[in-house]
Amino acid sequence: MSVRVVPLELEKFQTLPSHTRRCVFWEMDRADDSASDGTGPYETDLTDPRRTTADHESEFDKEAWISGLLLEWGTCGQIAIESTTGRVVGTALYAPPVRVPRARRFPTAPVGADAVLLSTITTQPGFEQAAVLLMDAVIADVVHRGVRAIEAFGFSGSREPLERDLVGLMLGNGMDTDACLDCLMPTQFLIDSGFETVAHDLYLPRLRLELDEGLGWKSAVERALEKLVVEAAVDLSGTPAPVG
């Protein structure tokens, strides 16, 4: 199996995996929903069939969020595409912290004002190692844009129902007590990627990757980018630890 990583463009939205395309855990906050008069930037058509009543699901709002960022800020995602079938098998999403409403509910918030927030990296079963390539592509993009750091919230718990409910209560607002653990990256994956913990928490630490300390990271990113561009496909054989 091989994949290539490319920036997410709006015309690729419908090719994203179902969960990635529909889940708005990061992109919306129900406290904002409850106070909205229906005229907000992602609330323009409450009758749109792509909206559902399921927790955190609205394909309409996810597409609007990505579209708005692409227009106002630029690239906000990277996608891993299986080279043979053209299927999207992994996604990374990132944005300025102010454009990620759920982030402010984390106990280790706020994200540094000089950092981009990497909200999630998810992969399809059998393509877990693509997470490393997606991370390289995110770093390469933000370094090129002069960003000083990337921050992310890790998840150090398990997926057991009790911990899911506990984390949901930490991140909810009284109306919403469910947490989408599929959208939270394992803390160890972030540490393995070079991030350091800057705000400790038993379940939801905040980690940071500095991008302006010398040329070490920039050189590494340039090598990673060259590998992505020149080879255009990377062998993903083996059985890596799951991510996302």
WODA-V330218 format. One record per pair of residues at least 24 apart in sequence whose ideal C-beta (glycine too) atoms are under 10 Angstrom apart, sorted by the first residue. I is the first residue (numbers start at 1). J is the second residue. Records with the same first field share a line. If there is no record, write none. Layout:
I = J / J
This chain:
1 = 82 / 83 / 84 / 85 / 89 / 126 / 127 / 129 / 130 / 233 / 234 / 235 / 236 / 237 / 238
2 = 81 / 82 / 83 / 84 / 130 / 231 / 232 / 233 / 234 / 235 / 236 / 237
3 = 79 / 80 / 81 / 82 / 83 / 84 / 87 / 88 / 89 / 90 / 123 / 127 / 129 / 130 / 133 / 134 / 232 / 233 / 234 / 235 / 236
4 = 79 / 80 / 81 / 82 / 83 / 130 / 133 / 137 / 228 / 229 / 231 / 232 / 233 / 234
5 = 78 / 79 / 80 / 81 / 90 / 92 / 130 / 133 / 134 / 135 / 136 / 137 / 138 / 140 / 224 / 225 / 228 / 229 / 232 / 233 / 234
6 = 77 / 78 / 79 / 80 / 81 / 88 / 137 / 228 / 232
7 = 70 / 74 / 75 / 76 / 77 / 78 / 79 / 137 / 141
8 = 66 / 69 / 70 / 75 / 76 / 77 / 78 / 79 / 88 / 91 / 92 / 93
9 = 66 / 70 / 75 / 77 / 79
10 = 63 / 66 / 67 / 69 / 70 / 71
12 = 66 / 77 / 79 / 81 / 88 / 91
13 = 59 / 62 / 63 / 66 / 67 / 77
14 = 59 / 63 / 88
15 = 79 / 81 / 86 / 87 / 88
16 = 59 / 62 / 63 / 66 / 77 / 79 / 88 / 91 / 122
17 = 79 / 87 / 88 / 89 / 90 / 91 / 122 / 123 / 124
18 = 57 / 59
19 = 56 / 57 / 91 / 122 / 124 / 180 / 182 / 183 / 244
20 = 62 / 77 / 79 / 88 / 90 / 91 / 93 / 120 / 122 / 124 / 182 / 183 / 244
21 = 50 / 57 / 59 / 62 / 63 / 66 / 88 / 91
22 = 50 / 51 / 52 / 54 / 56 / 57 / 58 / 59 / 60 / 61 / 62 / 63
23 = 54 / 55 / 56 / 57 / 58 / 59 / 62 / 120 / 122 / 180 / 182 / 183
24 = 51 / 55 / 56 / 57 / 58 / 59 / 60 / 61 / 62 / 63 / 64 / 65 / 101 / 102 / 180 / 183
25 = 55 / 56 / 57 / 102 / 119 / 120 / 171 / 176 / 178 / 179 / 180 / 181 / 182 / 183 / 184
26 = 56 / 62 / 65 / 93 / 95 / 99 / 100 / 101 / 102 / 103 / 117 / 119 / 120 / 153 / 180 / 183 / 184
27 = 56 / 58 / 61 / 62 / 64 / 65 / 66 / 68 / 69 / 93 / 95 / 99 / 100 / 101 / 102 / 119 / 183
28 = 56 / 58 / 61 / 62 / 65 / 100 / 101 / 102 / 176
29 = 100 / 101 / 102 / 103 / 104 / 105 / 171 / 172 / 173 / 176
30 = 55 / 56 / 101 / 102 / 172 / 173 / 174 / 175 / 176
31 = 101 / 104 / 105 / 172 / 173 / 174 / 175 / 176
32 = 101 / 173
33 = 58 / 61 / 101 / 173 / 175 / 176
34 = 173 / 174 / 175 / 176
40 = 64
41 = 65 / 68
42 = 67 / 68 / 101
54 = 178
55 = 168 / 172 / 175 / 176 / 177 / 178 / 179 / 180
56 = 102 / 176 / 178 / 179 / 180 / 182 / 183
57 = 180
62 = 93
65 = 93 / 95 / 99 / 100 / 101
66 = 93 / 95
68 = 95 / 99
69 = 93 / 94 / 95 / 96 / 99
72 = 96 / 99
73 = 99 / 116 / 145
74 = 141 / 145
75 = 137 / 138 / 141 / 142 / 144 / 145
76 = 116 / 119 / 141
77 = 119 / 120 / 134 / 137 / 138 / 141
78 = 121 / 133 / 134 / 135 / 136 / 137 / 138 / 140 / 141 / 228
79 = 130 / 134 / 137
80 = 121 / 122 / 123 / 124 / 127 / 129 / 130 / 131 / 133 / 134 / 137 / 234 / 236
81 = 130 / 233
82 = 124 / 126 / 127 / 130 / 233 / 236
83 = 232 / 233 / 234 / 236
84 = 233
87 = 124 / 127
88 = 124 / 127
89 = 122 / 123 / 124 / 125 / 126 / 127 / 128 / 130 / 236
90 = 121 / 122 / 123 / 124 / 127 / 128 / 129 / 130 / 131 / 132 / 133 / 134 / 243 / 244
91 = 120 / 121 / 122 / 123 / 124 / 130 / 134 / 244
92 = 118 / 119 / 120 / 121 / 122 / 123 / 130 / 131 / 133 / 134 / 135 / 136 / 137 / 138 / 141 / 185 / 244
93 = 117 / 118 / 119 / 120 / 121 / 122 / 134 / 138 / 183
94 = 118 / 119 / 120 / 121 / 138 / 141 / 142 / 147 / 150 / 151 / 152
95 = 119
96 = 147
97 = 151
100 = 153
102 = 153 / 171 / 172 / 176 / 179 / 180 / 183
103 = 151 / 152 / 153 / 171 / 206
105 = 170 / 171 / 172 / 173 / 176 / 179 / 204
106 = 153 / 167 / 170 / 171 / 184 / 199 / 201 / 203 / 204 / 205 / 206
107 = 153 / 167 / 170 / 171 / 199 / 200 / 201 / 202 / 203 / 204 / 205 / 206
108 = 151 / 153 / 154 / 197 / 198 / 199 / 200 / 201 / 203 / 204 / 205 / 206 / 207
109 = 151 / 153 / 199 / 204 / 206
110 = 151 / 199 / 206
111 = 149 / 150 / 151 / 152 / 153 / 198 / 199 / 206 / 208
112 = 148 / 149 / 150 / 151 / 198 / 199 / 206 / 208
113 = 148
114 = 147 / 148 / 149 / 151 / 208 / 211 / 212
115 = 142 / 147 / 148 / 149 / 150 / 151 / 152 / 198 / 206 / 208 / 209 / 210 / 211
116 = 141 / 142 / 145 / 147 / 148 / 149 / 150 / 151 / 152 / 209 / 211
117 = 150 / 151 / 152 / 153 / 206
118 = 142 / 150 / 151 / 152 / 153 / 185 / 190 / 193 / 195 / 207 / 209
119 = 152 / 153 / 183 / 184 / 185
120 = 152 / 153 / 180 / 182 / 183 / 184 / 185 / 244
121 = 152 / 183 / 185 / 186 / 189 / 190 / 193 / 243 / 244
122 = 182 / 183 / 184 / 185 / 243 / 244
123 = 236 / 240 / 242 / 243 / 244
124 = 244
125 = 242
126 = 236 / 239 / 240
127 = 236 / 240 / 243
128 = 189 / 236 / 238 / 239 / 240 / 241 / 242 / 243 / 244
129 = 234 / 235 / 236 / 237 / 238 / 239 / 240 / 241 / 242 / 243
130 = 234 / 236 / 240 / 243 / 244
131 = 185 / 186 / 189 / 192 / 193 / 240 / 241 / 242 / 243 / 244
132 = 189 / 192 / 193 / 224 / 234 / 236 / 240 / 243
133 = 224 / 227 / 228 / 234 / 236
134 = 243 / 244
135 = 185 / 189 / 190 / 192 / 193 / 194 / 195 / 209 / 224 / 243
136 = 193 / 220 / 221 / 223 / 224 / 225 / 227 / 228
137 = 221 / 224 / 225 / 228
138 = 193 / 209 / 221
139 = 193 / 194 / 209 / 211 / 217 / 218 / 220 / 221 / 224 / 225
140 = 218 / 220 / 221 / 222 / 223 / 224 / 225 / 226 / 228 / 229
141 = 221 / 225
142 = 209 / 211 / 221
143 = 211 / 212 / 217 / 218 / 220 / 221 / 222 / 225
144 = 218 / 221 / 222 / 225
146 = 211 / 212
147 = 211 / 212
148 = 208 / 210 / 211 / 212 / 213
149 = 195 / 198 / 208 / 209 / 210 / 211 / 212 / 213
150 = 190 / 193 / 194 / 195 / 207 / 208 / 209 / 210 / 211
151 = 190 / 195 / 198 / 199 / 206 / 207 / 208 / 209
152 = 184 / 185 / 187 / 189 / 190 / 193 / 195 / 205 / 206 / 207 / 208 / 209
153 = 184 / 185 / 187 / 190 / 199 / 201 / 203 / 204 / 205 / 206 / 207
154 = 184 / 185 / 186 / 187 / 188 / 189 / 190 / 191 / 195 / 197 / 201 / 203 / 204 / 205 / 206 / 207
155 = 179 / 181 / 183 / 184 / 185 / 186 / 187 / 188 / 189 / 190 / 203 / 204 / 205
156 = 184 / 186 / 187 / 188 / 197 / 200 / 201 / 202 / 203 / 204 / 205
157 = 181 / 184 / 186 / 187 / 202 / 203 / 204
158 = 203
159 = 184
163 = 203
166 = 202 / 203
167 = 203 / 204
170 = 201 / 203 / 204
171 = 203 / 204
179 = 203 / 204
181 = 244
182 = 244
183 = 244
184 = 244
185 = 243 / 244
186 = 241 / 242 / 243 / 244
188 = 241 / 243
189 = 241 / 242 / 243 / 244
190 = 243
192 = 241 / 243
193 = 243
194 = 220
